[in-house]
Amino acid sequence: MSVVEVATFRLSKGTDVGSFLAIDKRVQTELVPNQPGFMRRTTARRDADWLVVTLWASEGAAAAFAVASVGDPVRVEFEDSLEPGSLTTSRYSTLD
């Protein structure tokens, strides 16, 4: 059973959308694709609200990435772009 991870957040006041999209692309192309169990990731936006949906092969793969990526410069730059306290992450098990 795979896992859908949903992260919602807002950008910090000083973060330019173009700069954020560049770091988000680095997350998508440099950080997550080589992680065990990574399947797919996409980013979406509605007004000031942002959403990242990541599909993992298992809960264990999602959890392992969360631990392994702590301190990674790309992850740090991504998180530094977010409004403090706005990031929420939830995981859901697929039904298929």
C-alpha positions in Angstrom: 0.0 0.0 0.0 1.5 3.4 -1.0 1.3 6.6 0.9 0.2 10.0 -0.2 2.0 12.8 1.7 0.3 16.2 1.7 2.1 19.3 2.8 0.4 22.7 2.9 2.1 26.1 3.6 2.5 29.7 2.8 5.5 31.5 1.5 7.3 33.9 3.9 6.7 37.6 3.2 10.2 38.1 1.7 10.1 35.1 -0.6 9.7 35.9 -4.3 7.5 33.3 -6.1 10.1 32.8 -8.9 12.9 32.1 -6.3 10.6 29.7 -4.5 9.8 27.9 -7.7 13.5 27.5 -8.4 14.2 25.9 -5.0 11.1 23.8 -5.3 12.4 22.5 -8.6 15.7 21.6 -6.9 13.7 19.6 -4.3 11.9 17.8 -7.1 15.0 17.1 -9.2 17.9 16.8 -6.7 16.5 15.8 -3.4 13.6 13.4 -3.6 14.0 11.5 -6.9 16.9 9.4 -5.6 15.2 8.4 -2.3 14.1 4.8 -1.8 10.4 4.5 -2.3 9.9 7.9 -4.0 7.2 7.6 -6.7 6.0 11.1 -7.6 5.8 14.7 -6.4 3.8 17.8 -7.6 3.4 21.3 -6.3 0.2 23.4 -6.6 -1.0 26.8 -5.6 -4.2 28.7 -4.9 -3.7 32.4 -4.1 -1.3 32.5 -1.1 -1.8 28.8 -0.2 0.6 26.2 -1.5 0.4 22.4 -1.6 3.0 19.7 -2.3 1.7 16.1 -2.8 4.3 13.4 -2.7 3.6 9.7 -3.4 5.7 7.2 -1.6 5.8 3.4 -1.9 5.3 3.0 1.8 4.9 4.8 5.2 8.4 3.6 6.0 9.9 5.2 2.9 8.2 8.6 3.7 9.4 8.4 7.3 12.9 7.5 6.3 13.1 10.4 3.9 11.9 12.8 6.5 14.7 11.7 8.8 17.4 11.4 6.1 16.8 14.8 4.6 17.1 16.8 7.9 19.9 19.3 7.4 20.1 18.8 3.7 20.9 22.2 2.1 18.1 22.0 -0.4 15.5 21.1 2.2 16.8 23.9 4.5 16.5 26.4 1.7 13.0 25.2 0.9 11.9 25.4 4.5 13.5 28.8 4.9 11.2 30.1 2.1 8.1 29.2 4.1 6.1 31.4 6.5 7.1 30.2 10.0 4.5 27.9 11.5 2.5 27.5 8.3 3.8 24.1 7.2 1.5 21.2 8.0 2.2 17.6 6.7 -0.2 14.7 6.7 0.1 11.2 5.3 -2.7 9.0 3.9 -2.6 5.3 3.0 -3.9 4.5 -0.5 -6.8 2.1 -0.8 -5.5 0.2 -3.8 
